[in-house]
């Protein structure tokens, strides 16, 4: 899979997602991924987030500004 194509895509938080010390899960394109936030903000279940980076099987996400 082309992980670069994932950057900028929108996903939905399915498990509260925070910093590296508090990872959660995000649903993106029908799959769930381990996720952390870019700046340590805590995203709650149901929030829309944007993929900022991908490292291995972990997404780094930020608040969806849209």
C-alpha positions in Angstrom: 0.0 0.0 0.0 1.1 3.5 -0.7 1.3 5.2 2.7 2.1 8.6 1.1 -1.4 8.6 -0.4 -2.9 8.4 3.1 -1.5 11.8 4.1 -4.3 14.4 4.1 -7.1 11.8 4.2 -9.8 12.1 6.9 -10.5 9.4 9.4 -12.8 8.9 12.5 -11.5 8.4 16.0 -12.8 5.0 17.3 -10.8 5.0 20.5 -9.6 8.2 22.3 -6.3 9.2 20.7 -3.6 11.3 22.3 0.2 11.5 22.6 2.7 8.7 22.2 2.0 7.8 25.8 -1.8 7.6 25.1 -2.3 6.1 21.6 -5.7 5.3 20.3 -7.3 4.0 17.1 -8.7 5.8 14.0 -10.8 4.3 11.3 -9.6 5.2 7.8 -11.0 3.7 4.6 -12.7 0.8 6.4 -9.6 -0.2 8.4 -8.6 0.6 12.0 -5.1 2.0 12.6 -3.1 2.8 15.8 -2.9 6.6 16.0 -1.3 9.4 18.0 -1.9 13.1 17.8 0.6 15.6 16.3 0.7 17.8 19.3 -0.5 15.7 22.2 -4.2 16.9 22.0 -6.7 14.3 23.0 -9.3 13.4 20.3 -12.5 11.7 21.5 -14.4 8.9 19.8 -16.4 10.2 16.8 -14.1 13.2 16.1 -12.9 13.7 12.5 -9.1 13.9 12.1 -6.7 14.3 9.2 -3.7 12.1 8.7 -0.5 14.2 9.0 2.1 11.4 8.8 2.4 7.6 8.7 5.2 5.7 10.5 5.0 1.9 10.1 1.5 1.0 11.2 0.9 4.2 13.2 -0.9 7.2 11.9 -0.1 10.7 13.3 -3.3 12.8 13.1 -4.4 16.4 13.7 -7.7 18.1 14.1 -9.7 18.3 10.9 -9.8 22.0 10.1 -12.5 21.5 7.4 
